[in-house]
């Protein structure tokens, strides 16, 4: 289709127009509504997928945080037990 044919057709892409002449038939309106609903359904599915992946990521981060706190608590407890024992052993070895 040439540029002249597009201009004569009224689909010249003028601002505020989508290339149609505004005289849609009821069937064309139904098709347009179905297309819009289909697009909205697709968008909703994509948003749901993103939210699901975000929830999965949050769950993984929560598990990592719990493991980090458990590890830090264990190291702190072991440090509190073994440092005084090590200091006492060094003092005894040095004869203090």
Residue pairs with C-beta under 8 A, 6 or more apart in sequence:
6 12
10 19
10 21
11 19
11 20
13 19
24 32
